[in-house]
Amino acid sequence: MSTIQFSSLANRLRRTEIRELLKLTRMPGTISFGGGLPDPSIFPYEPVKKASIRAVEEFGRQSLQYSPTEGEPFFCEQVAAFMNRQGEKVRPNEIFSVASSQQGLDLLAKIFVDPGSAVIVERPSYVGAIQSFRQFGADLHGVAMDNDGIIPDRLKDKIDDLIHRGNRPRFIYLIPDFQNPSGINLSLKRRKQVLAIAAAYDLIVVEDSPYRELRFEGDLIPSLRSLDPDGRVIQMKTLSKFFSPGFRIGWITAPPEVLEKLIMAKQGTDLCTSAFTSIMTACLFQDGSIERQIEISKQLYAKKAKAMLDALDRYMPDADGLSWSHPEGGMFLWLRLPECIDTTEMLYDAVEKKVAYVIGSCFYSDGSGRNEIRLNYSYPTVEEIDRGIRSLAEVVESRIHEEVTSAHRS
Ligand SMILES: Cc1ncc(COP(=O)(O)O)c(C=O)c1O
């Protein structure tokens, strides 16, 4: 038998730790705070049924056909109208449809990353982006965040250092709204500072923003794209979090020369996004179903976030170094445990108690964050949130107790 010879890209492929750990958490009866899934109980079945019939009856000749790689014109028109209603100035011919944001991340890596290319990410950052960029051999550099998002001085130092070492970053990847995993928002002041730094060094900024529409508290902060005077922001949007991940549809706006490369890269990947899904999506934007769904999701997730915060207050022990974020939107809450706790080891105890989370270290390009965890509140029910947090608090309490006891012994 001949030896199978894989490409260097294939040889870089790794199963993500998060997927392996999520398998562990799918045991029957386990309450999972692990995924990043919308609540299926609010999926808009009737509007989707209506839109699918319309996509066949009214648009059959288009929806069952290939569509342009840039995107189905009706989709681009409706998405642009939606984005304009959201305060974004965009024309239909600036919208490029993708099979959801994950495809967008893959295409970005395809056009920007050579093995060893420097890419700047937040610390922590979205595990799927880390994975996509790494597959193409990116040399990822994390920049620390605080409660206002990425720290501008640190960003500047990092860029200076990389340029000094002859590895000018290809782009800065940010999730400015309800960041996955931390739930943090990049403040308005910081958005302007980040854009000024990007302009000073003439760098591209990628604004990946799937959670922006899910704000249930506080004021909307202008997007990086809308604040950018130079057209250096690539903005990535998806239907996954506020409507349906099953649609696998999203869109990108980018500077024209970047868009052209992305379109060519997509041709080699899948020729075009599904015309049928694009047309259904356009129908659902046009009849207001998507904006109604955003309202429904926001109301429900506000209730669930509150349930999680209440449960954390009620059940978590008083301990130095134990704290959690207070999200104003999105799907996640970030929990920091005392430094002595290893959340990967703790996961086995948690799974035994039938509760699961995602370990923090998955989200760091350098493996740190061992004492942190991400908790999702959009998927479990309010009752499960209460029960799950109570079990998690028991696990945390006994871990802290064990660590303190063994520290006294040694
Ligand atoms: C920040 C971020 N980007 C992109 C994605 C991918 O989303 P999708 O491919 O479903 O659009 C996710 C999903 O969790 C995410 O959190």
PDBQT file of the ligand as one rigid body, heavy atoms in Angstrom, charges set to zero:
ROOT
HETATM    1  C1  LIG A 501     -16.864  35.221  17.397  1.00  0.00    +0.000 C 
HETATM    2  C2  LIG A 501     -17.419  34.182  16.498  1.00  0.00    +0.000 A 
HETATM    3  N1  LIG A 501     -17.137  34.224  15.194  1.00  0.00    +0.000 NA
HETATM    4  C3  LIG A 501     -17.629  33.320  14.343  1.00  0.00    +0.000 A 
HETATM    5  C4  LIG A 501     -18.422  32.284  14.786  1.00  0.00    +0.000 A 
HETATM    6  C5  LIG A 501     -18.916  31.273  13.792  1.00  0.00    +0.000 C 
HETATM    7  O1  LIG A 501     -20.262  31.417  13.580  1.00  0.00    +0.000 OA
HETATM    8  P1  LIG A 501     -21.022  30.880  12.309  1.00  0.00    +0.000 P 
HETATM    9  O2  LIG A 501     -20.046  30.158  11.444  1.00  0.00    +0.000 OA
HETATM   10  O3  LIG A 501     -22.094  29.996  12.817  1.00  0.00    +0.000 OA
HETATM   11  O4  LIG A 501     -21.554  32.101  11.646  1.00  0.00    +0.000 OA
HETATM   12  C6  LIG A 501     -18.738  32.182  16.139  1.00  0.00    +0.000 A 
HETATM   13  C7  LIG A 501     -19.549  31.062  16.659  1.00  0.00    +0.000 C 
HETATM   14  O5  LIG A 501     -19.598  30.745  17.807  1.00  0.00    +0.000 OA
HETATM   15  C8  LIG A 501     -18.229  33.163  17.014  1.00  0.00    +0.000 A 
HETATM   16  O6  LIG A 501     -18.502  33.154  18.327  1.00  0.00    +0.000 OA
ENDROOT
TORSDOF 0
